[in-house]
Amino acid sequence: MNFKDFMKTLDIKIKHVYLLSGEETFYIDKAREKILSKLQVEKSDVTTIDCLSKIPVSEIVTAIDSAPFFNPKNVVVVKNAPFFSAENKSERLERTLENMLDTNYVIFISKTADKRKKLYKIVSKVGEILEAEPLKSWHLESWLDEKLKSIKKVMNLEARKYFVERMSILPEISLWYLENEFEKITLNVPGREITVKDLQRNLLEMPEVSTFAIVDAINAKKIKSAVEILRTQMRNQNNFVVVITVLSRHVRQLLLAKFYLKNKITGKELAQKLEMHPFIAQKFEKIVPTYPLKLLEEIFIELADADFNFKIGRAGIESLERIVIKLCHR
């Protein structure tokens, strides 16, 4: 069940067993907070067990199955739960979840969950399961529409394109980052409409987002601008890996796009294949033919070499400058 639907179920009825699975910690944290709020228990009264501490399964089951002593409810949160992976099994835990005491509640938190597992099926039957999938670039606009509605603001077309383009460059979009940044926008933008200037003033520039400007300059064949941006980024040596990652992702997408375009895959289908927002894919489709296939293949290998040599102390900004210049000179 996705986050939106899961949160709605909490307003209808609270179950005794929950599984919060997935990699998006924002959704997991918000879901856990709402469950505990609905149960009307203090955090100090909740038993939290982290399975990374290698606590025996028997102790975990005992904690879940124990009758409350000093509180009306026994609430247990099991973090990093291993019980939903293929190699783990506990018949006692299965029986416990199928026969929970009316006073007892358990919240399992796990990054992965095998839907074929008997325990997973039991939880889906007696409780609820949240699938906390990371936000993807093609879902950005729907997320943005809901967020703007909640803060009672609108975003003009220019600002919307600016926002989606900048966020789409990220390998992973952090919802914690977005929520924090929109909280600033809510406080600092007095009017109802959000403009590009509002975003530029209030959005904290993540290294990956700043590096987007290098990709823009390379696509436009602006050698001077691309090299200047690169040198600015490389004032912090920690950004070397970020630049490598962004450039490698860009080259990989160009290679994939060339393959798909050769096979007559265009438009929305191309956007889906490349996991891009449609209007970004539309722009991308226009610049792909300007990159020779042989050059992209060479650059992809050079980026891998630069990454390796940097990690062993044999490469610096000059290796990236050569790559950027070659891409601009195409």
Secondary structure as the mmCIF struct_conf table of DSSP 4:
data_model
#
loop_
_struct_conf.conf_type_id
_struct_conf.id
_struct_conf.beg_label_comp_id
_struct_conf.beg_label_asym_id
_struct_conf.beg_label_seq_id
_struct_conf.end_label_comp_id
_struct_conf.end_label_asym_id
_struct_conf.end_label_seq_id
HELX_RH_AL_P HELX_RH_AL_P1 PHE A 3 ILE A 12
BEND BEND1 HIS A 16 HIS A 16
STRN STRN1 VAL A 17 GLY A 22
BEND BEND2 GLU A 23 GLU A 23
HELX_RH_AL_P HELX_RH_AL_P2 THR A 25 LEU A 39
TURN_TY1_P TURN_TY1_P1 GLN A 40 GLN A 40
HELX_RH_3T_P HELX_RH_3T_P1 LYS A 43 ASP A 45
BEND BEND3 VAL A 46 VAL A 46
STRN STRN2 THR A 47 ASP A 50
HELX_RH_3T_P HELX_RH_3T_P2 CYS A 51 SER A 53
HELX_RH_AL_P HELX_RH_AL_P3 VAL A 57 ASP A 65
HELX_LH_PP_P HELX_LH_PP_P1 SER A 66 PRO A 68
BEND BEND4 PHE A 69 PRO A 72
STRN STRN3 ASN A 74 LYS A 79
TURN_TY1_P TURN_TY1_P2 ASN A 80 ASN A 80
TURN_TY1_P TURN_TY1_P3 PHE A 83 PHE A 84
BEND BEND5 SER A 85 SER A 85
TURN_TY1_P TURN_TY1_P4 ALA A 86 GLU A 87
HELX_RH_AL_P HELX_RH_AL_P4 GLU A 91 GLU A 98
TURN_TY1_P TURN_TY1_P5 ASN A 99 ASN A 99
TURN_TY1_P TURN_TY1_P6 ASP A 102 THR A 103
STRN STRN4 ASN A 104 SER A 110
BEND BEND6 LYS A 111 LYS A 111
TURN_TY1_P TURN_TY1_P7 LYS A 115 ARG A 116
BEND BEND7 LYS A 117 LYS A 117
HELX_RH_AL_P HELX_RH_AL_P5 LYS A 118 VAL A 126
BEND BEND8 GLY A 127 GLY A 127
STRN STRN5 GLU A 128 ALA A 132
HELX_LH_PP_P HELX_LH_PP_P2 GLU A 133 PRO A 134
STRN STRN6 LEU A 135 LEU A 135
HELX_LH_PP_P HELX_LH_PP_P3 LYS A 136 LYS A 136
HELX_RH_3T_P HELX_RH_3T_P3 SER A 137 HIS A 139
HELX_RH_AL_P HELX_RH_AL_P6 LEU A 140 SER A 150
TURN_TY1_P TURN_TY1_P8 ILE A 151 LYS A 152
STRN STRN7 VAL A 154 MET A 155
HELX_RH_AL_P HELX_RH_AL_P7 LEU A 157 SER A 168
TURN_TY1_P TURN_TY1_P9 ILE A 169 ILE A 169
BEND BEND9 LEU A 170 GLU A 172
STRN STRN8 ILE A 173 ILE A 173
HELX_RH_AL_P HELX_RH_AL_P8 LEU A 175 ASN A 188
BEND BEND10 GLY A 191 ARG A 192
STRN STRN9 GLU A 193 ILE A 194
HELX_RH_AL_P HELX_RH_AL_P9 VAL A 196 ASN A 202
BEND BEND11 LEU A 203 LEU A 203
HELX_RH_AL_P HELX_RH_AL_P10 PRO A 207 ASN A 219
TURN_TY1_P TURN_TY1_P10 ALA A 220 LYS A 221
HELX_RH_AL_P HELX_RH_AL_P11 ILE A 223 GLN A 233
TURN_TY1_P TURN_TY1_P11 MET A 234 ARG A 235
BEND BEND12 ASN A 236 ASN A 236
TURN_TY1_P TURN_TY1_P12 GLN A 237 ASN A 238
HELX_RH_AL_P HELX_RH_AL_P12 ASN A 239 LYS A 262
TURN_TY1_P TURN_TY1_P13 ASN A 263 LYS A 264
HELX_RH_AL_P HELX_RH_AL_P13 GLY A 267 LEU A 274
TURN_TY1_P TURN_TY1_P14 GLU A 275 GLU A 275
HELX_RH_AL_P HELX_RH_AL_P14 PRO A 278 ILE A 287
HELX_RH_3T_P HELX_RH_3T_P4 VAL A 288 THR A 290
BEND BEND13 TYR A 291 TYR A 291
HELX_RH_AL_P HELX_RH_AL_P15 LEU A 293 LYS A 311
TURN_TY1_P TURN_TY1_P15 ILE A 312 GLY A 313
HELX_RH_AL_P HELX_RH_AL_P16 ILE A 317 CYS A 328
TURN_TY1_P TURN_TY1_P16 HIS A 329 HIS A 329
#
